Amino acid sequence: MSDTKEYVPPKVWTWNKDNGGQFAKINRPIAGSTHEKVLPVGKHPLQLYSLATPNGVKVTVMLEELLAAGHTGAEYDAWLINIGEGDQFGSGFVDVNPNSKIPALMDHSENPPVRVFESGSILMYLAEKFGAFLPTERRARTECLSWLFWQMGSGPYLGGGFGHFYAYAPIKIEYAIDRFAMEVKRQLDVLDRRLAESEYLGGDTYSIADMAVWPWYGALVSGQVYGAGEFLEVKSYAHVNRWTNQIAERPAVKRGRMVNRAMGPLESQLRERHDASDFETKTQDKIEAAKK
C-alpha cells in the first residue's frame, strides 16, 4: 500500500460541507425537504418521479415490460427528477419518498393514492398489482425474491462503494478501491455461477429479479458505468455477459433505458414520458429543447 498520512477520526464527527467531491452540494446528514415544490401529475394513474440511474431504469423497464405484455393499466407518466440540482429535496418529492432517493411512484388508481418508494418495493408492488414477472408458486417465487433482495443488499457495494471511490471520490484511496473492487468481483462470480445453471436469475423465466440486477451489473460488464470494465476484467464472466446481452435486446428494455435519461447521446434520451407514442415522436424540437 502506498504511503499516506494516517487519518485519525475525531472524537465526534462533524459535517464538512466541502468534503464530498462531485456530490458535495446534494449530500447532507439530515432528512426532509429544502424547498417547496409541488410535483406534477399527468393523465395516467401511475405517476413516476425518477432519473435513469440504474435504480430508476429498473422501474421504467418494468413498466415498459408490463405494457408490452398487454397490461394497459400500466400506462404511466414519468417525470424527470434532476438529483444533481436537488429536485429530490422538494417538498412534493419528500412527501412521496421521505428518503429523498429516486425512483418514487404514486398510484392514483387507489383511493387514497398509494405512495411506493425504494426500487425493489416498486418492482414488487407492480408485479403483484398486475400479476406479472413474479412467480406465484412458492419455490419459484422465493428464488426470484431472493435474487431481488440480493441486488438490494449488494448494489450499495457496487454503486456507493466501488463506483464512488473508483470514479467519483475527490481523492483515490487505494484501500477503499481494493476493498470494494474485491467485493464487486465476488458478486460478479456469484452471478456468473448462478447464470451458468439458469437462463435467468430466478430460473427459466424472466422476472423482476433480472430487472433489478441488470441495470447495475449488466451496465457494468457492458461498459456503461464507471468505465471500469478493463480494470475489473469483466469479459471473463461469460454467463453474466450472455445474460446481459440477451436482456439488452428486449424491446421493452430498450425503451425503459431511455425514459428519464438526461445524459449520454441525445437520441438515447426521453426526459419525460407521458404516452407510448413519445418514443416515436421524439422530434428534433424535443432534442433541441433538452439542450436548453
C-alpha positions in Angstrom: 0.0 0.0 0.0 1.3 3.5 -0.9 2.4 5.8 1.9 -0.4 8.2 3.0 -0.9 10.3 6.1 -2.9 8.3 8.6 -6.4 9.6 9.2 -7.4 9.8 12.8 -11.2 10.0 13.3 -12.2 12.8 15.6 -13.9 12.1 18.9 -17.2 13.5 17.5 -17.8 13.6 13.7 -18.9 16.9 12.2 -20.2 17.6 8.7 -17.8 19.4 6.4 -19.9 20.7 3.5 -16.8 20.9 1.3 -15.8 17.3 1.8 -17.8 15.3 -0.7 -16.3 15.8 -4.2 -18.8 15.7 -7.0 -21.8 15.2 -4.8 -20.9 17.7 -2.0 -23.8 20.0 -2.8 -26.5 17.3 -2.6 -25.3 15.2 0.3 -26.2 16.2 3.8 -26.6 14.4 7.2 -30.2 15.3 7.7 -33.5 14.4 6.0 -36.5 16.5 5.0 -37.2 19.0 2.3 -35.1 22.0 1.5 -37.7 23.9 -0.6 -41.3 23.9 -1.5 -42.1 22.3 -4.9 -45.3 20.6 -5.9 -44.9 17.5 -8.1 -46.7 17.5 -11.4 -49.4 14.9 -12.0 -50.2 13.6 -15.5 -53.2 11.8 -17.0 -52.3 8.2 -16.0 -53.0 6.6 -12.6 -49.3 5.7 -12.3 -47.0 8.7 -11.8 -43.3 8.0 -11.7 -40.7 10.6 -10.5 -37.3 9.4 -11.4 -34.0 9.6 -13.3 -32.3 7.0 -15.5 -29.8 5.9 -13.0 -29.6 2.1 -12.5 -32.2 2.2 -9.8 -34.5 4.3 -12.0 -34.1 2.1 -15.0 -35.3 -0.9 -13.0 -38.8 0.7 -12.8 -39.1 2.1 -16.3 -38.1 -1.3 -17.7 -40.7 -3.0 -15.5 -43.4 -0.6 -16.7 -42.5 -1.0 -20.4 -42.4 -4.8 -20.0 -45.9 -4.7 -18.4 -47.2 -2.7 -21.3 -45.5 -5.0 -23.8 -47.2 -7.9 -22.1 -50.6 -6.3 -22.6 -51.2 -4.7 -19.2 -52.8 -1.5 -20.4 -53.3 -0.3 -16.8 -49.6 0.1 -16.5 -49.6 3.2 -18.7 -47.7 5.9 -16.8 -46.3 9.4 -16.7 -42.6 9.7 -16.0 -41.3 13.0 -14.7 -37.6 13.8 -14.5 -36.1 14.4 -11.1 -32.7 16.0 -11.5 -30.8 14.9 -8.4 -27.8 17.0 -9.4 -30.0 20.1 -8.9 -31.6 18.8 -5.7 -35.1 18.1 -7.1 -35.3 15.1 -4.7 -35.4 17.6 -1.7 -38.5 19.4 -2.9 -41.4 19.1 -0.6 -43.6 17.2 -3.0 -41.0 14.6 -3.7 -40.2 14.2 0.0 -43.9 13.5 0.6 -43.7 10.6 -1.8 -40.3 9.4 -0.6 -39.1 10.6 2.8 -35.7 9.1 2.0 -35.2 11.6 -0.9 -34.0 9.0 -3.4 -35.3 8.1 -6.8 -37.3 6.4 -8.0 -40.7 7.1 -6.4 -44.1 6.1 -7.6 -47.7 7.3 -6.9 -50.6 5.1 -7.8 -53.7 7.2 -8.2 -55.8 4.3 -9.1 -56.2 3.7 -5.4 -58.2 5.9 -3.0 -56.4 7.4 -1.3 -53.4 7.2 -3.7 -50.6 4.8 -2.7 -47.0 6.0 -2.5 -44.3 3.5 -3.2 -40.6 4.1 -2.7 -37.4 2.0 -2.9 -36.9 0.4 -6.3 -37.3 -3.2 -5.1 -40.5 -2.3 -3.4 -41.8 -0.6 -6.5 -41.0 -3.7 -8.6 -42.8 -6.0 -6.1 -45.8 -3.6 -5.9 -46.2 -3.6 -9.7 -45.6 -7.3 -10.1 -48.3 -8.1 -7.5 -50.7 -5.4 -8.9 -50.6 -6.8 -12.4 -49.8 -10.4 -11.6 -46.7 -10.5 -13.8 -43.0 -11.1 -13.7 -43.2 -12.7 -10.2 -43.9 -16.4 -10.0 -46.8 -17.5 -7.8 -45.6 -21.0 -7.0 -43.8 -20.7 -3.6 -40.4 -22.2 -4.5 -40.1 -20.2 -7.7 -41.4 -17.0 -6.0 -38.9 -17.4 -3.2 -36.0 -17.9 -5.6 -37.0 -14.8 -7.5 -37.3 -12.7 -4.4 -34.0 -14.0 -3.0 -32.2 -12.6 -6.1 -34.2 -9.3 -5.9 -33.2 -8.8 -2.3 -29.6 -9.9 -3.2 -29.4 -6.9 -5.5 -30.8 -4.5 -3.0 -28.2 -5.6 -0.5 -25.3 -5.9 -3.0 -25.9 -2.8 -5.0 -24.5 -0.3 -2.5 -21.2 -2.1 -2.6 -21.1 -1.6 -6.4 -22.5 2.0 -6.5 -21.8 3.7 -3.3 -18.7 1.6 -2.6 -16.7 0.7 -5.7 -18.3 3.3 -8.1 -17.9 6.2 -5.6 -14.3 5.5 -4.7 -13.1 4.5 -8.2 -14.9 7.1 -10.3 -16.2 10.0 -8.1 -14.2 10.4 -4.9 -12.1 13.6 -4.9 -9.1 11.6 -4.0 -8.1 8.0 -4.9 -7.8 5.8 -1.8 -6.1 2.5 -2.5 -7.5 0.6 0.4 -11.1 1.7 -0.4 -10.8 0.8 -4.1 -9.2 -2.5 -3.4 -11.8 -3.4 -0.8 -14.8 -2.7 -3.0 -13.2 -4.0 -6.2 -12.7 -7.3 -4.5 -16.3 -7.4 -3.3 -17.7 -6.5 -6.8 -15.6 -9.2 -8.3 -17.0 -11.7 -5.8 -20.5 -10.5 -6.6 -19.9 -11.0 -10.4 -18.7 -14.5 -9.6 -21.9 -15.2 -7.6 -24.0 -14.1 -10.6 -21.8 -16.0 -13.1 -22.2 -19.2 -11.2 -25.9 -18.8 -11.0 -26.3 -17.9 -14.6 -24.2 -20.9 -15.6 -27.0 -23.1 -14.3 -30.1 -21.0 -15.1 -31.1 -18.9 -18.1 -32.4 -16.1 -15.8 -31.7 -15.3 -12.2 -35.0 -16.6 -10.8 -35.0 -19.7 -13.1 -36.2 -20.3 -16.6 -38.5 -17.2 -16.6 -37.5 -13.6 -16.9 -38.6 -11.8 -13.8 -38.3 -8.7 -11.6 -35.0 -10.2 -10.3 -33.5 -9.7 -13.7 -35.0 -6.2 -14.0 -33.4 -5.3 -10.7 -29.9 -6.7 -11.3 -29.4 -6.0 -15.0 -29.3 -2.1 -14.8 -26.4 -2.4 -12.3 -24.3 -5.5 -13.2 -25.3 -5.6 -16.9 -24.3 -2.0 -17.2 -21.0 -2.7 -15.5 -20.0 -5.6 -17.8 -21.2 -3.8 -20.9 -19.0 -0.8 -20.1 -21.9 1.7 -19.4 -21.0 2.7 -15.8 -17.7 3.8 -14.2 -15.5 2.9 -17.2 -14.2 0.0 -15.1 -14.6 -3.0 -17.4 -10.9 -3.4 -18.1 -10.0 -2.6 -14.5 -12.3 -5.3 -13.2 -11.7 -7.7 -16.1 -15.4 -8.3 -16.7 -15.1 -10.2 -20.0 -14.2 -13.4 -18.1 -17.8 -13.6 -16.7 -19.1 -15.4 -19.7 -22.6 -16.2 -18.3 -23.2 -12.7 -17.0 -22.3 -11.3 -20.4 -24.6 -13.8 -22.1 -27.5 -12.8 -19.9 -26.6 -9.1 -20.2 -26.7 -9.2 -24.0 -29.9 -11.3 -24.0 -31.8 -8.8 -21.9 -30.4 -5.8 -23.7 -32.1 -7.0 -26.9 -35.6 -6.9 -25.4 -37.6 -4.0 -27.0 -39.2 -3.0 -23.7 -35.7 -2.8 -22.1 -34.5 -0.6 -24.9 -37.5 1.7 -24.3 -37.1 1.6 -20.5 -33.5 2.7 -20.6 -34.4 5.9 -22.5 -37.1 7.1 -20.0 -36.0 9.9 -17.7 -32.5 9.8 -19.3 -30.7 13.1 -19.1 -27.2 12.0 -20.0 -25.4 10.5 -23.0 -26.3 10.9 -26.7 -29.4 13.0 -27.2 -31.0 10.3 -29.3 -30.9 8.0 -26.2 -32.8 10.4 -24.1 -36.6 10.6 -23.4 -36.5 13.0 -20.4 -40.3 12.7 -19.8 -42.7 10.0 -20.9 -46.4 10.6 -21.0 -47.6 8.2 -23.7 -46.2 5.3 -25.7 -46.1 7.5 -28.8 -43.5 9.6 -27.1 -40.9 7.1 -28.3 -41.9 7.7 -31.9 -42.5 11.4 -31.7 -39.2 12.4 -30.1 -38.7 15.1 -32.7 -35.7 17.4 -33.2 -37.7 20.1 -31.4 -37.7 18.0 -28.2 -34.0 17.3 -28.6 -33.2 20.9 -29.0 -35.3 21.8 -26.0 -33.4 19.3 -24.0 -30.2 21.2 -24.7 -31.5 24.3 -23.0 
